Amino acid sequence: MTSKQRAYLKGLAMNIEPIFQIGKSSLTPEVTEAVSEAFNTRELIKIAVLKNCMDDPKAIAQALAERTRSQVVQVIGKKIVLYKESKDHKKIELPK
């Protein structure tokens, strides 16, 4: 992913609300499965890491990206943005 594409996705991510929250139990298989399923209907997902989660949001983002075969767009504070190109529901056209 180029810096231009990442900047474009960051701009889109500003307007969406987090659809998942990662709490005290951190990254469970259920959370990973839910995020993976969410990529079936959307390409850009924002996740909030709650204060009671002791793990590093950057580490959580990397692990989630690997497990769901997606890309980390950004991690700001306790917010994670992931992108996975959809074959069926392509809505986001990345700049070249």
N, C-alpha and C positions, 0 to 999 in steps of 0.2 A: 504494500500500500504506500503510495507516494504521500508526501507532506501536503500536497494540494488536495488529494482525496481525503486525507485525515481531517484537514481544516474544514472541508465541506461537510463531512459527517458530524464534526463538533458543532457546527452551526445548526444542523438539523436537530441534534440531540438537546440543544438548549431549550427547545420548546416541548419536549416530552417529559412526562412524569415517570418516576421509577415504578416498574411493575412488579418488582420483587424486592424483598427485604431479607438480608442475611443477618441473623441474630446470634444469640449466645452459642448455639450448637454449630456455628460456622457453616462450612460448605458440606452439606450432607448429600448423599446420593439422590434424595428426593428433590432437593433444590436444583441439582445438576440436570436431572430428568425434566423438571418443569421448564427450565431455561431452554433446554434442547427442544422441547415441544413448542415453546413460544416462537422459536425461529421458523417453525412451519408456516406461521401467519404473518410475521413481521421480520424485517431485516436489521433494524436498529433497536437495541434493548438497553434500558437504563436500569441499574440495580443500586439500591441503597444498602450500605453496610451500617447496621445500627451500632450505637455506642457500646452496648454490652458484648459486642464481638471483639475478642482480644487479638484476632489475627490481622495481619497487615492487608489492607485493601488491594495493594499491588500484587501480593502473592495470591490472593483470592482470584483476582482478575486473570492472572496468568493461568492458574489451574482451571478456571472455568473455560477460558478460551481453548486450552488444549483438549479438554473433555468434550466440548461441544463443537470443535473444529471451527471456531470463529476467530475474529481478530479483536484485540483490545484497541479501541479508538482512543480512550483517555481514562485516566483515573484522577479525579480531583477530590481531595479530601476523602470523604467516605462514599463517593458516588463513582460507579463504574459504568462505562458505556462500551457495549460490545456490538460488533457488526458481523453479519454472515450473509453473503450474497444468496438470494433465493432463486432457485431455478423456476419455480411455479408462480410465485407471487412477487415478481420483480417490480418494485415501486421506485427504488432509488437508482438513479443513473449517475454513476461516478464520473467526474471530469477526468479526461485523459492526461 
